[in-house]
Amino acid sequence: MKTKDNKIPEATIKRLSTYVNYLGRLGTDSNPVISSEILGESCQVSPAQIRKDLSYFGEFGVRGVGYDTKKLEAEIKDILGINHSWPTTVIGVGKLGQALLNFDFFRNHGFRIIAAFDSDPGKIGARITDEISILPTGDIEKTVNEKQISIGIITTPADWAQDVADRLIAGGIKGILNFAPIKVKVPDSIILRNVSITSELDNLAYLLTQKKRQ
């Protein structure tokens, strides 16, 4: 789908994810039409904001009627690129890595985890699913290249994160989601998202502290 403006606000993309997640839970067969008011109330977004977000990508819905729920869900999935499969790998099979490997959301949104890696000899060879067993980190480049994996999820300790990112890039990875408590460096050609749980908690603690002081 072509956009009207190449400079789409990041906040809009995040809200589109919220919209499509809600539509998926809603069930399009039993709710064939949805209004921006109902969608907004459920997603805690104003109807005007929903209409503005969607307007970046074309015309949606009928004034006074609403949106065809199934079509809107399909259109947003197409916009986000989650209407097809993304081969994905997790590097670091600790508690967070294990949780992500068992997270149904990934499969439901087209993120197909097809490999997992760890540096702990005691974990190598352990079976995660019928199709996936843990591989040594030394196999990252070869496996990413052979299986044409697009996305790498890093859940290693900070000391290992940059080395893992380098190995993923050498294997031909296209995007990295980094949960390690350190920012990694990648070439401009690689899409990188650093997710800092600690920073989010620090921000939450700050806001709670400020509210308490008021």
ROPAKE-339770 format. One record per residue (C-alpha): residue in one letter; x, y, z. Coordinates in steps of 0.25 Angstrom, whole numbers, padded with zeros to 4 digits, always signed. Layout:
<nodes>
AXYZ;...
</nodes>
This chain:
<nodes>
M+0000+0000+0000;K+0005+0014-0004;T+0005+0025+0007;K+0001+0039+0005;D+0013+0044+0013;N+0026+0036+0015;K+0028+0043+0028;I+0019+0035+0037;P+0020+0038+0051;E+0025+0026+0060;A+0014+0028+0069;T+0004+0025+0058;I+0011+0012+0055;K+0010+0008+0070;R-0005+0012+0070;L-0007+0004+0057;S-0002-0008+0064;T-0012-0006+0076;Y-0023-0005+0066;V-0020-0018+0059;N-0018-0025+0072;Y-0031-0021+0077;L-0038-0025+0064;G-0032-0038+0064;R-0037-0040+0078;L-0051-0035+0075;G-0054-0045+0064;T-0058-0039+0050;D-0068-0050+0047;S-0077-0046+0059;N-0074-0031+0058;P-0075-0028+0043;V-0075-0013+0045;I-0068-0004+0055;S-0068+0011+0057;S-0056+0020+0060;E-0063+0023+0073;I-0064+0008+0078;L-0050+0006+0073;G-0045+0018+0080;E-0051+0015+0093;S-0046+0001+0093;C-0032+0006+0089;Q-0032+0018+0098;V-0030+0027+0086;S-0039+0038+0081;P-0048+0035+0068;A-0041+0048+0062;Q-0027+0042+0064;I-0032+0028+0058;R-0037+0035+0046;K-0024+0043+0045;D-0015+0031+0046;L-0022+0024+0035;S-0022+0036+0026;Y-0007+0034+0024;F-0010+0022+0016;G-0023+0025+0008;E-0038+0025+0010;F-0044+0016+0020;G-0059+0014+0024;V-0072+0021+0021;R-0076+0033+0028;G-0087+0031+0038;V-0086+0016+0036;G-0072+0012+0040;Y-0061+0002+0036;D-0063-0012+0030;T-0056-0019+0041;K-0050-0031+0033;K-0045-0021+0022;L-0039-0011+0032;E-0031-0022+0040;A-0026-0027+0026;E-0022-0013+0022;I-0014-0010+0035;K-0007-0023+0034;D-0003-0020+0020;I+0002-0006+0025;L+0010-0012+0036;G+0015-0023+0028;I+0010-0034+0037;N+0001-0041+0026;H+0012-0050+0023;S+0023-0059+0030;W+0036-0053+0036;P+0046-0063+0039;T+0052-0060+0053;T+0062-0064+0063;V+0065-0063+0077;I+0079-0062+0083;G+0080-0064+0098;V+0071-0075+0103;G+0070-0070+0118;K+0057-0067+0125;L+0054-0056+0115;G+0058-0063+0103;Q+0050-0075+0107;A+0038-0067+0110;L+0039-0060+0096;L+0040-0074+0090;N+0027-0078+0096;F+0020-0065+0093;D+0008-0068+0084;F+0007-0054+0079;F+0019-0056+0070;R+0013-0067+0062;N-0001-0060+0062;H+0006-0048+0056;G+0014-0055+0045;F+0028-0055+0053;R+0032-0070+0051;I+0043-0073+0060;I+0051-0084+0053;A+0064-0084+0061;A+0070-0081+0075;F+0084-0079+0080;D+0091-0079+0093;S+0106-0080+0098;D+0104-0089+0110;P+0109-0103+0106;G+0098-0109+0116;K+0087-0103+0107;I+0092-0107+0093;G+0084-0117+0087;A+0072-0116+0096;R+0059-0116+0089;I+0050-0104+0089;T+0039-0109+0080;D+0038-0121+0070;E+0045-0113+0060;I+0055-0104+0068;S+0066-0109+0077;I+0077-0099+0083;L+0089-0096+0074;P+0102-0091+0078;T+0105-0076+0076;G+0116-0080+0067;D+0106-0085+0057;I+0098-0071+0056;E+0104-0066+0043;K+0103-0080+0035;T+0089-0082+0040;V+0084-0068+0038;N+0089-0069+0024;E+0084-0083+0020;K+0070-0081+0026;Q+0069-0066+0021;I+0065-0061+0035;S+0060-0047+0034;I+0059-0043+0049;G+0068-0046+0061;I+0064-0044+0075;I+0075-0042+0085;T+0073-0046+0100;T+0087-0048+0104;P+0095-0041+0115;A+0101-0028+0112;D+0115-0033+0110;W+0110-0042+0098;A+0100-0033+0091;Q+0110-0026+0081;D+0117-0039+0077;V+0103-0045+0075;A+0099-0033+0067;D+0111-0034+0058;R+0109-0049+0056;L+0095-0047+0052;I+0099-0036+0042;A+0110-0044+0036;G+0099-0055+0033;G+0090-0045+0026;I+0080-0041+0036;K+0071-0030+0032;G+0066-0025+0046;I+0069-0026+0061;L+0061-0025+0073;N+0071-0023+0085;F+0066-0026+0099;A+0080-0027+0105;P+0083-0015+0115;I+0092-0008+0105;K+0091-0001+0092;V+0097-0009+0080;K+0103-0002+0068;V+0099-0006+0054;P+0101-0001+0040;D+0090+0009+0035;S+0085-0003+0026;I+0080-0011+0038;I+0067-0007+0045;L+0070-0007+0060;R+0060-0006+0072;N+0066-0005+0086;V+0056-0009+0096;S+0061-0005+0110;I+0052-0011+0121;T+0061-0004+0132;S+0059+0010+0125;E+0044+0008+0125;L+0043+0004+0139;D+0052+0016+0143;N+0043+0025+0136;L+0031+0019+0143;A+0038+0020+0156;Y+0040+0035+0153;L+0026+0038+0149;L+0021+0031+0162;T+0031+0039+0170;Q+0026+0052+0164;K+0012+0049+0166;K+0015+0046+0180;R+0022+0059+0182;Q+0010+0067+0176;
</nodes>
